[in-house]
Amino acid sequence: MKYTPKEMLAKLVSFNTESQRSNLELIHFCRDYLASLGVESTIVPSPDGQKANLYATVGPAVAGGVVLSGHTDVVPVAGQDWTSDPWTLTERDGKLYGRGACDMKGFDATALALVPEMIEAGLKRPIHIALSYDEEVGCLGARIMIDAMVAAGLTPSAVIVGEPSMMQVVTGHKGGTRMKTTVRGHAVHSSRVDIGVPAVMIAGKLIAWHDEVMAENKARTPNDNGFEPPYTTLHVGVVHGGTAVNITAEHCSFTHEVRVIPGERDDAYVERYRTRIAELEAGMKAIAPETGIEMEVTSFTPALGPEQHGEAEALSRRLTGDNGSHVVAYGTEGGLFQAAGWSTVVCGPGDIAQAHQPDEFITVAQLDAGARFIRGVISELAR
């Protein structure tokens, strides 16, 4: 069965692939759809088997070609006020509403819908379609999918990550490291705080460290790098701790992140943070040896940096006519593809401002622009 991009988008939106849920139903649909066209897929399951990536090659098994990359998971709709059913694509005034319509099933749907055109074009170099799971919670699926693609011997010349960029060619984004810190204190009555180890107050010093380092970054980073904000940011998002106001807290934990600009090392911030932990921990153990601080890195996604004479950038600029300089503060799977040695840019239909919002939408005009772009890729690879 053939689909238009809009019809395929309606099908993909109908699958509830919130990150806390399985995406297997959608992945199996894509596998069966591609098989009906004579295209074989490779399924790369998650460690627990509850989710999966899929990649498939259209065209000859030769070096070069282009990866069209998208994720299949979407953020939750709980607590959001939707005008229409988020799992039913609804068109109003030139806009297509549905969870994931913009971020980023619009790109996924267009790539899948145009597979018949890829086949009919007689490609001289391949198009690889790569669909991942759990991008929204740390780019978890893409890591093992890229490893599988490398192990399979794929050597694309370019990767297009179709995150919503209004079809602008994005050549850089920040990297991100997410962490969790747990402080084990020593509980005593707060009237004798001098002999206790208050986990919440120790955590407060570590939380303050994030602001201090970010202020240093802001003061020393040039403002002309294109990023908003132009410096590496540090942030604490969730804190849990304490039992009562008159007890020095025995436990406190918090989750936090660092978002680095290209050229800076995530691990340098992690090392610096561990040094601060060691300083505080020494004072804690001097009072109560059983106390301590544990920190774990829960996810890491590398930055995407501009490339010198990158094939992905050159191709995307030829097809879009966009010669501007564009970078974004949010992260994508692009840094992972680039880290694998593949030339990568972000370029896809839709406005990132719509991502994660109630009544998320992509305009029909942007969906059409995405289709023109992929048809351009097909023409390039058919020459």
Secondary structure as GFF3:
##gff-version 3
##sequence-region A 1 383
A	DSSP	alpha_helix	5	13	.	.	.	ID=ss1
A	DSSP	alpha_helix	24	36	.	.	.	ID=ss2
A	DSSP	beta_strand	41	45	.	.	.	ID=ss3
A	DSSP	beta_strand	52	58	.	.	.	ID=ss4
A	DSSP	beta_strand	66	71	.	.	.	ID=ss5
A	DSSP	beta_strand	90	92	.	.	.	ID=ss6
A	DSSP	beta_strand	95	97	.	.	.	ID=ss7
A	DSSP	pi_helix	101	105	.	.	.	ID=ss8
A	DSSP	alpha_helix	106	113	.	.	.	ID=ss9
A	DSSP	alpha_helix	115	121	.	.	.	ID=ss10
A	DSSP	beta_strand	127	132	.	.	.	ID=ss11
A	DSSP	alpha_helix	140	151	.	.	.	ID=ss12
A	DSSP	beta_strand	158	161	.	.	.	ID=ss13
A	DSSP	beta_strand	170	173	.	.	.	ID=ss14
A	DSSP	beta_strand	175	184	.	.	.	ID=ss15
A	DSSP	three_ten_helix	190	195	.	.	.	ID=ss16
A	DSSP	alpha_helix	199	220	.	.	.	ID=ss17
A	DSSP	beta_strand	233	241	.	.	.	ID=ss18
A	DSSP	beta_strand	251	260	.	.	.	ID=ss19
A	DSSP	alpha_helix	266	287	.	.	.	ID=ss20
A	DSSP	beta_strand	292	301	.	.	.	ID=ss21
A	DSSP	alpha_helix	311	320	.	.	.	ID=ss22
A	DSSP	beta_strand	326	328	.	.	.	ID=ss23
A	DSSP	alpha_helix	334	339	.	.	.	ID=ss24
A	DSSP	beta_strand	344	346	.	.	.	ID=ss25
A	DSSP	three_ten_helix	352	354	.	.	.	ID=ss26
A	DSSP	beta_strand	361	363	.	.	.	ID=ss27
A	DSSP	alpha_helix	364	381	.	.	.	ID=ss28
###
